Amino acid sequence: MSSQVEPTVSAQLDRVLAEHRAGHFGAARELLRRISASGKESDLSDEDSQRLRELRARFRPDWFAWLMLVGGLLLFVLIVASSWR
């Protein structure tokens, strides 16, 4: 039987970044969630903790996108309301 060796946090972060760059955002979020759930964040080096913060920031919702969505919906409602007879 082969023993499964847990990859290092640095290798996991590399995989998250590769999945993100490939456009597999769901897989990247899941991998990032697993890293966070492992509870090893206190054992990370300064470089790895910085990379983890940067990756988390990439997956935060963009406030400007939300603003554009709400503005577009409001504009749509105003156009429909002004042309309604």
Summary of the structure (lengths in Angstrom):
residues: 85
radius of gyration: 20.3
end to end distance: 74.1
largest distance: 74.1
contacts: 172
relative contact order: 0.11
helix: 75%
strand: 0%
